[in-house]
Each structure stands twice: as structure tokens, then as C-alpha cells.
Amino acid sequence: MSHLQEKLSAGATVLVMLAAGLLSCTSTDENGEALIVGPDVVALGGAYQFFGTIDSDLTTDCGTATSGTASEDTSTTTSTTSSSDSSDSVYAVDTYIQFENGETLLIKFEYEQSEETFRLQPTTTSTSTCPTTDFVNCNGTIGVNPTCETVDNVTCGGANAFIFASRVPSVSFQASSGIVDWSNGLRLNSSQNGVAFASLEFEMVSTSGSVFTGNVTCLEN
């Protein structure tokens, strides 16, 4: 009996060690997952589930961060913060993430250090630039791509944006409103001009009424 107990104890120890190892790996993994439901994925049965690992060769950082002040749309949600504090702690974050299987995620939002969420209300302008899935930037100047569209005809640009695209299967989702949540962590680099780490959660809605819920964890190389 004691011999059996020793075996069981040893087995339990191995399981605990394996579980600890898995947890230690997954806690630092750079990946994203999402569920899209609605008309945007009607060709896939009305629902699309995604899980992918970030391509660290193509995504070497988690985005740029430009110091500024809160936009007019978010001023009501941050009314308790003084204007001087806002100018010091608000950053325009521009993140472009590529996954190993070709999926891409473009996020433009305002990160305020005293808050944990940002309500996204994307705006399309003719002056912003944005990356496309074939690494070509489009802009609002007269000439090629004046309306700033990606190769899969998803309009981008503007101060705020959320666009997810997949080639296989073919999926394009552009949010018209939603929430970016960084309560699990977001850290700028030492120069305060880029994102060193981000653990973001999303709840987004497109103009067609499709719903995108998901998360992404990114760590700069």
C-alpha cells in the first residue's frame, strides 16, 4: 500500500510540475484569440473563431505611442482628470500586429494611464496613413489609394481604428464602436514613445452589427 501511495504521490508531483510549466509558458506567450459573430462572417456560418501566435519576426514591437491630450469624444469619461494630468498621461497608440498564419490586427486608440479602458469611436480622415496586409502604406494624398483602403477593401486611417483581417479563411472586420481594455497590463518603453507590453481585451461592433470579442498579448522583442 505504501508503495502504491509513493507512486501516486510521485505522479501527482509530475502533474503539478507539468501544470506549472504550462502556466509559465502560456503567461508569456504572444498570441491573440477572438470570436466574430454576425453578418461579417455569414459565409462561414455566421461565426468565426480565431487563435493565432504573433509573428515575432514581423511584429518586433507592440506599437508606437505619441504623447498628447484626450480627444473630445473621451473627455466626458475622464472629467475627473485635470487637463494638465491628461496632457502628461495620454498617448495615441498605433499598433499593427501580424500573426504567423497571415492574420493582421490594426488598433489605433488613446491610452490614458489613469484609466483602464477606452471607448473606441473610429473616424476616417483623408490625412492619416495606415499599413496594409501587403506592407504598403496608403494615405490621403491625390494619387494612389486616396481613400486609404487596404488590399481587401477595408477602409482604415483616422485617429482611432480597429481592423482585423484574415486571408484564409477570408475575413474582414472593421469596428464602428467598442471598448479597448488594458486592465491586464500595458507598459510603455523607457523612451515613452512605444508600447513594450500590452495585454488587451476587446468588445467591438461593426456597422453591419457583427460582434468581435477577443484579446491579444504582445511583448516587444
C-alpha positions as CSV (number, residue, x, y, z in Angstrom):
1,M,0.0,0.0,0.0
2,S,2.8,2.4,0.9
3,H,4.5,1.6,-2.4
4,L,1.2,2.5,-4.3
5,Q,1.0,5.7,-2.3
6,E,4.5,6.6,-3.3
7,K,3.7,6.0,-6.9
8,L,0.6,8.2,-6.6
9,S,2.5,10.9,-4.8
10,A,5.2,10.9,-7.5
11,G,2.6,11.0,-10.2
12,A,0.9,13.9,-8.6
13,T,4.2,15.8,-8.3
14,V,4.8,15.3,-12.0
15,L,1.4,16.6,-12.9
16,V,1.9,19.6,-10.7
17,M,5.2,20.3,-12.4
18,L,3.8,19.9,-15.9
19,A,0.9,22.2,-15.0
20,A,3.3,24.8,-13.6
21,G,5.4,24.6,-16.8
22,L,2.3,25.1,-19.0
23,L,1.2,28.1,-17.0
24,S,4.7,29.6,-17.1
25,C,4.7,29.2,-20.9
26,T,1.2,30.5,-21.6
27,S,1.5,33.5,-19.3
28,T,4.3,35.0,-21.6
29,D,3.0,33.7,-24.9
30,E,2.4,36.3,-27.6
31,N,-0.9,35.4,-29.1
32,G,-4.4,36.6,-29.9
33,E,-7.8,35.0,-29.9
34,A,-11.2,36.2,-30.9
35,L,-14.8,35.2,-31.8
36,I,-16.7,37.1,-34.5
37,V,-20.4,36.6,-34.8
38,G,-22.7,38.2,-37.3
39,P,-23.1,39.2,-41.0
40,D,-19.4,39.9,-41.5
41,V,-18.8,36.1,-41.3
42,V,-22.1,34.8,-42.8
43,A,-20.1,32.9,-45.4
44,L,-18.6,30.9,-42.6
45,G,-21.9,30.0,-41.0
46,G,-22.3,33.3,-39.1
47,A,-19.4,32.6,-36.6
48,Y,-15.6,32.6,-36.8
49,Q,-13.2,31.6,-34.0
50,F,-9.6,32.7,-34.2
51,F,-6.5,31.8,-32.3
52,G,-3.0,32.7,-33.5
53,T,0.5,33.3,-32.4
54,I,2.1,36.6,-33.1
55,D,4.9,36.5,-35.8
56,S,7.8,37.9,-33.8
57,D,9.9,38.4,-36.9
58,L,7.3,40.8,-38.5
59,T,6.0,42.2,-35.2
60,T,9.0,43.5,-33.3
61,D,7.2,45.8,-31.0
62,C,3.6,46.4,-29.8
63,G,3.1,49.8,-31.4
64,T,4.0,53.4,-31.3
65,A,2.9,55.9,-28.6
66,T,2.6,59.6,-29.2
67,S,2.1,61.9,-26.2
68,G,-0.9,64.1,-26.4
69,T,-4.2,65.0,-24.9
70,A,-7.5,63.2,-24.6
71,S,-9.8,63.5,-27.6
72,E,-13.1,65.3,-27.4
73,D,-15.0,62.1,-27.5
74,T,-13.3,60.7,-24.4
75,S,-13.2,64.0,-22.4
76,T,-16.6,63.2,-20.7
77,T,-15.3,59.8,-19.4
78,T,-12.2,61.4,-17.9
79,S,-13.7,64.6,-16.5
80,T,-12.2,63.9,-13.1
81,T,-8.7,64.2,-14.5
82,S,-7.3,67.6,-14.7
83,S,-6.2,69.0,-18.1
84,S,-2.6,69.1,-17.0
85,D,-2.6,65.5,-15.9
86,S,-4.3,64.5,-19.2
87,S,-1.6,66.0,-21.4
88,D,1.1,64.2,-19.4
89,S,-0.6,60.7,-19.3
90,V,-2.5,60.3,-22.6
91,Y,-0.9,58.6,-25.6
92,A,-2.1,57.9,-29.1
93,V,-1.2,54.3,-29.6
94,D,-0.9,52.8,-33.1
95,T,-0.5,49.1,-33.1
96,Y,-0.1,46.8,-36.1
97,I,0.2,43.1,-35.3
98,Q,0.8,40.2,-37.7
99,F,0.2,36.6,-36.8
100,E,2.1,33.6,-38.1
101,N,-0.8,32.4,-40.4
102,G,-1.1,35.8,-42.1
103,E,-3.9,37.4,-40.0
104,T,-3.4,41.1,-39.1
105,L,-4.8,43.4,-36.4
106,L,-4.6,47.2,-36.6
107,I,-5.6,49.1,-33.5
108,K,-5.5,52.9,-33.0
109,F,-6.7,54.1,-29.6
110,E,-5.9,56.5,-26.8
111,Y,-4.1,55.1,-23.8
112,E,-4.6,57.1,-20.6
113,Q,-2.5,55.9,-17.7
114,S,-5.1,56.8,-15.1
115,E,-7.8,54.8,-16.9
116,E,-8.2,51.1,-17.8
117,T,-10.4,51.3,-20.9
118,F,-11.0,53.4,-24.0
119,R,-14.3,53.7,-25.8
120,L,-13.5,53.4,-29.5
121,Q,-15.3,55.6,-32.0
122,P,-13.3,55.3,-35.2
123,T,-13.1,58.3,-37.5
124,T,-12.0,58.1,-41.1
125,T,-9.8,61.0,-42.3
126,S,-8.0,61.8,-45.6
127,T,-4.7,62.6,-43.9
128,S,-3.8,59.5,-41.9
129,T,-1.6,56.6,-43.1
130,C,-2.1,53.0,-42.2
131,P,-0.3,49.7,-43.1
132,T,-1.9,47.2,-45.4
133,T,-1.6,43.5,-45.4
134,D,1.0,43.7,-48.2
135,F,3.1,46.1,-46.2
136,V,2.2,49.1,-48.4
137,N,1.1,52.3,-46.8
138,C,-1.8,54.3,-48.2
139,N,-2.5,57.9,-47.5
140,G,-4.9,60.7,-48.3
141,T,-2.9,62.5,-50.9
142,I,-4.1,62.7,-54.5
143,G,-2.9,59.6,-56.4
144,V,-2.8,56.0,-55.4
145,N,-5.2,54.9,-52.7
146,P,-6.5,58.4,-51.9
147,T,-9.3,56.9,-49.7
148,C,-6.8,54.8,-47.7
149,E,-8.1,51.3,-48.3
150,T,-6.3,48.0,-47.7
151,V,-6.0,45.4,-50.4
152,D,-9.1,43.7,-49.0
153,N,-11.1,46.9,-49.3
154,V,-11.3,47.6,-45.6
155,T,-11.1,51.4,-45.0
156,C,-8.6,52.4,-42.5
157,G,-7.0,55.6,-41.2
158,G,-8.2,58.3,-38.9
159,A,-7.4,58.9,-35.2
160,N,-9.0,55.7,-33.9
161,A,-9.5,52.3,-35.6
162,F,-9.8,48.6,-35.1
163,I,-9.4,46.3,-38.1
164,F,-8.9,42.6,-38.1
165,A,-8.2,40.7,-41.4
166,S,-7.7,37.1,-42.3
167,R,-6.7,35.7,-45.7
168,V,-7.6,32.0,-45.1
169,P,-10.5,32.0,-44.5
170,S,-11.2,35.4,-45.9
171,V,-12.4,37.6,-43.0
172,S,-12.5,41.4,-42.7
173,F,-13.8,43.1,-39.6
174,Q,-13.8,46.9,-39.0
175,A,-15.2,48.2,-35.8
176,S,-17.6,51.2,-35.7
177,S,-17.6,51.3,-31.9
178,G,-16.4,49.3,-29.0
179,I,-14.1,49.2,-26.0
180,V,-10.3,48.5,-25.6
181,D,-9.5,47.3,-22.1
182,W,-5.9,47.2,-20.8
183,S,-6.6,46.4,-17.2
184,N,-4.4,43.3,-17.5
185,G,-1.4,45.4,-18.3
186,L,0.0,48.0,-20.8
187,R,3.6,49.3,-20.4
188,L,5.4,51.9,-22.5
189,N,9.1,51.6,-23.3
190,S,11.8,53.6,-21.5
191,S,11.6,56.4,-24.1
192,Q,7.8,56.7,-23.7
193,N,7.4,56.5,-27.5
194,G,6.4,52.9,-27.9
195,V,4.5,50.0,-26.3
196,A,6.8,47.5,-24.6
197,F,4.0,45.2,-23.4
198,A,0.3,45.0,-23.9
199,S,-2.4,42.6,-22.7
200,L,-5.6,44.0,-24.4
201,E,-9.2,42.8,-24.4
202,F,-11.8,43.9,-27.0
203,E,-15.5,44.2,-27.4
204,M,-16.3,45.6,-30.8
205,V,-19.3,46.1,-33.1
206,S,-19.2,46.7,-36.8
207,T,-21.6,48.8,-38.9
208,S,-23.3,45.5,-40.0
209,G,-24.0,44.5,-36.4
210,S,-21.3,41.9,-36.2
211,V,-19.7,41.5,-32.8
212,F,-16.0,40.9,-32.1
213,T,-14.8,39.8,-28.7
214,G,-11.2,38.8,-28.0
215,N,-7.8,39.6,-26.6
216,V,-4.2,39.9,-27.6
217,T,-0.9,39.7,-25.6
218,C,2.2,41.4,-27.1
219,L,5.7,41.8,-25.8
220,E,8.4,43.7,-27.8
221,N,11.4,41.8,-28.9
